[in-house]
Structures are given as C-alpha cells and as structure tokens.
Amino acid sequence: MVRTTDPPVTLSDAQLTAYEQQGYLIVPGLFDAADVQRLRTFFDDLAERGEPVERNGGSWQPDLSDAGRRDPLKRYPRVMHPHRFDKAVCQRYLLDQRVHGVLRALLKQEPVACQSMFYFKPPGARGQAFHQDNFYLAVKPDSCIAAWTAIDPSRPDNGGLFICPGTHRMDLVCPEQAESDQSFTTELVRPPAGIEPVPAELEPGDVLFFNGSVIHGSYPNATQDQWRRSFICHYMPTGSTHISQHYFPLLDFAGREVHREKNTDGGPCGTPFGGVE
C-alpha cells in the first residue's frame, strides 16, 4: 500500500519560509508521469463506465439523464473518498511517502489522512466559490492541510485554483451565498480587502499544499476542450484532537485507523457543511 522506494522529499529553507508566510506551497513534479497516468486511467475508467459507486463510505453518483447532459458536473461529479473503495490506486496515493515527507516538513509533526477526492471538471463546468477547507473538516486545534495534485495542466481559463496568500492567519469565516451559475457549491468567503487572489498554475504531477484556513476557489472551465482533473487529499496534524465526524475513519501513513474526537462545536455558523476543492 505505502510506497517505500522513492527517496525522501526534502524542502529547502526558502520553501518552508514561503509556506509559513503565504500559507501554501507548490511542489513541482512530486508525482511523475507514470503516477499521473495511473490516477488518470483509474478515474477515466470509472467515468467511462458511468456506474454509481456507494461502498465503504466512498461514493460517486453520475447522472446519465438529460440533466447530466446539460450540466457536466452532474454527469461527472466529484468522487468522494475513493480511497475507501479502492486501495490499490486511491489509498496508495493518499498515503504516498512523498506526500508524507512534505506534510511532515510543513506541519513539523506527523500527518493523519482524513479525505480523498477526485474532480473531473470538464469543459463548461462551474467553479467552486472561494472558501476555507477547515470550515468543513473542523480540525482543532490547528487546521487541516490539503495536497492538491494536478492531473491535467491547471490554468485560470480551464478552472484552475486561485489562492489568497496570507489568509492562513485568518479565523474561519461564516460564508455568504454563492452565485449558482458560477459555483456548484453554495458557500462563499470573499477575499479580504487588499488581498488579490493569485492563480496556482500547475503542470500534471505538481502538488499544491495549503493550510485549511487559506481562502481559495475556482472559476468555471471556460475552455471547449480542456479538462482540469485533480486528485485532492486532506490531512490533519497528529497533535490535533478533534475533526468533523464526516471524515471518520482516519488513517495513519501505515494504513491503520486512528481515533480522534468528534468536533461538535458547529464552527463559525453553528451548522454542519461539507465539500471542498
């Protein structure tokens, strides 16, 4: 399950400082072409079959009706927790030792795996309004961290992510209503005054790591022929004691279940939410 053949990933002092100052870090080429192809093939095969999956807490629910033909995100919705129904590919990359090395350096403690997802984002798909991931995961103390792997080139025009640098120092904000023609989710956290979102431009195999308080989001895929597929995983520091129950069971990097307490405080809005990009 867990890869042991790759050399440990070492981050430079400049990379560590950039993460501490900005709240995010792009690690170019963390995954090689074979890794990217393995992930792409697994999920493209799933999409081609078009069969719903609901197993062990992982799910994918494509809509093959006319509604699915009108809305690409109904035909190709995100895959939730694929590591729970596939260990050979999805759990393997959730617990990849290269990711572990980066997380260990950024968190300065052991990471615990919480979630995996896959986004297809075909041409014409809506984006996801700006938001903060830890609003949903509700990790405390500290915050969650994302590892966002590009399967295709990720650019502003095909719906790539935008990041608000430095917002990892912010508290979580209760969202307002997002515009449904632009975002497939309903929650919006506006970038604060004076902070301009920057595009996270990625090549296949690049991995974007960012703190769970960082405000980020994406716009619709405005291209006619470019997909923006991505494999996204979330982790928490081993020293954190609570998380939303929606992410149980948690795993360490040996694939063993890890116990943490259920966070019941409701966050800044006092109500539960779910779904991050």
N, C-alpha and C positions, 0 to 999 in steps of 0.2 A: 504494500500500500504506500508506504512512505519512501520517497526517493532518498538514497544514501550515496549515489555515485557522483553527484555533482559537487564541485568544490564549494566551500562556504562562501557566501556573499559578504564582501567587506565594503562598508560605506566609508567614504572619506570624511574628514572633519568638516569640509565645506558642505557636503551633503547633509550631514547631521545638523549643522548650523542652519542651513536653508529650511529644513523641516521644522526646526524649533521656531524660526522666525515667521515662516509663511503658513505652516500647518499642513503642507503637502510636499510630496517629492515624487518625481518621475524617475524610475529606474529603467533606462533603455535596455532592450534586449534581454530582460531577465529570463524570458522563455524563448527557446529557439524555434526555427521554422517547423520542426517535427512536432514540438509540443503544441504549437498553434494549430497545425493541421489535425492533430489528434482531437483537440477540442472542437474545431470547426466541423469535422466529419461526424462526431458523435451527435452534435445538436442539429446539423443539417439532415442527418438521417432521421432523427426524431421529428423534425418539421416535415420532411417528405412523407413519412408515414401518416402524419396527421391524426394519430390516435391519442386520446386523452390518457394522462397518467395520474394516478392518485394512489401512492404507495409509500408506506412508512413515513408519512408526513411530508413527502415531496410531491409536487404536483405540476402538471401542465395541462391547460384546458383550452385547446384551439376551437374556434368557432368556424365550421365549414359551411355555414349557411350564407345567404345573401349578405347578412350583416358583416360576416367575416370578409367577404369580397369588397365591401365598401370601406371597411376600416382595417388597414393592415395589422393593427395591434390586436384586433380580435382574432384574426387568422394566425398571427404569430405573436402571442402574448409572451411575457417573460416566463421563464421556467423558475419555479420556486423550490429551493432546497434540493437540487438534483443529486447532491452527494448522498441523500438519504435513500435514493433508489438505484444509484449506480456507484459502486466503489472503485471499479477498475479505472475509470477516467475522472469522474467528478470529485470523488473523495480523494483520489490521488493528488489532484491539483489543489484542492482545498488545503491539504496537509503537506504540500511540497516543501522540501527542505530549503530551497532557495528563498521562497516567501518567508519561511520561518526565520532565516538569517536576517532578512531585512527588518521584519517585525521586531525581532529580539533587540536589534540595534536601536530602532526608533522608540520602542516602549521602555527599553532598559530593564525589561523583565520578560518572563515567558509569556507568549500569547496563548489564548484559548480560542478555538474555532467556534463561531456562532452560526454562520449562514453562508450558503452559496446561492447564486442566481445566474441566469443567462438571459441577456437581452438580444433579440434579433434586430430590432429597429430597421425594418425595410424602408425603401423609398416611400415618401409620403407619410410616414409615421409621425405622430405627435411627439413632442418632447416631454420632459418632466420638469415641472416648475421648481424654482430654487427652493432648497430645503436643507435641513441638517439631519444627518443619519441617526444621531443619538437621540433625537426626538422619538424615534420608533424603537430602537433597541433598548433604550432606557438603562444603559450600563451606569453603575455608580459604585463606588466613587470613580473618578476619572471618566473616560469616554471610550467608545468603540473606535476602531480604525478600519478603513476599507483598503482592500487590494483590488484594483480595477484593471483588469487585463484586456488590452485591445486585441481583438481577433481580426478586425479589419482596420485600415487606416481610420483614425478618428479626427475629424476636421469640423470646423464650425458649420460648413454647408451641409454635411451629412448627419448633423445632430450630435456632434461631439460635446463633451462636457465643458462647462465653464466653471472656474473656481474663483472664489473671493478670498484673496490672500489675507492672512492675518485674522480671519474670523474664528479661528480655533480658540481665540481668547474670549470669545463672546459666550454669554449664557445661552441656553436654549430659548427659542422664541416661540410663542404660540402663533401658528400660521394664520393667514387670512385665506380667502377663497381664491383659487387659481382660475384662469380662463380655460374653459373646457375645450376650446378649439385649438389651443396651443399645448395643453398639458393633459396627459391621460390620468394624472393624479389630481386631487382636489386641493392640496395644501401648498401654500406659497409663503416663503420667508423672503422678503425683499432684501437685496444687498443694502447694507447701511450706507448712509451718505458719505461720500469721499472715498469709497472703495469700489473700484471698477473691476468687474469680473474679467478674468483672463482665460483665453482658450487653452485647454490642455490638449495639445496636438500630439498624437501618438501614432506610432507605427505598430504593426502586428508584433506581439511579443513584449512590447513595452508595458510596464505596470505602474499605475498611478496609485500611490499610497496617500491617504489623507485622514486627518483627525475627524471624529464624529461630530464635532461642533462646526466644522467648516461649512459655510453656505456654498452650495453648488447646485447645478442643474443643467438642463439642455433644452435646446430649441428643436422644432420639427426637423426631420430629414428632408431638406428641400431639393435633393437630387432626384433624378429619374432612374438611376441605375446603380447607385452605391448603397450597399448595406453597411450598418455600423454595429456589427456584433461585438459583444463583450461578455466576459466571464468575471463575475463580481463576487468577492467573498468579504465577510466581516469577521472581525476578531475582537477580543477584549483582553485587557491585561489580566494576568493571573491573580494580581492583587485586588482586582475589583470583586465585590461581593454580591452584587445584585444585577439582574437583567430581566427584561420582559419575558414572560413565560412562553411567548410565541417562538422563542429560539431554542427551547429545550428539545432534544438533548444537545449539550455542548460536548466538544471533543478536545482532547489534548493532541499534540502532534504525533503521538504514537497510536492514535485512533481510539483511545479509551474515553469513556464517558466521564465528564467532570461535573460535579454538583456545584451549583450556585443558588442563592436565594432568589425567589421571585420578587421583582420590583412591583410594588402595588401603589406607589405614590401618585401615579397618573400624569406626572410631568407638568409642564407649564400650563396646559389646558385642562388637566384633570380628567382627560378621556383617552382611551386607547386608540392608536392609529397603527398602520402597517404599510410597508412598501418603500424601498429606497432605490436610488440609482447613483 
